[in-house]
């Protein structure tokens, strides 16, 4: 799957499920602060990622994710591994 398509799919579910404004999603923006995530939100996010992209997510995977770009890169790398 192309990187642009991954970004598009991720942004779609962030907007739909986490009610974030599209203009607030910027590559270098802090994802946790922008989305105002709590522990239940992470669980929701894991379920959504697994269902859309078809790979398992470990809780520790989120420790290195700060920005939206980090998140896109993580999903893209995992999609490549499962391809």
Order of alpha helices (4+ residues) and beta strands (2+ residues): alpha-alpha-alpha-alpha
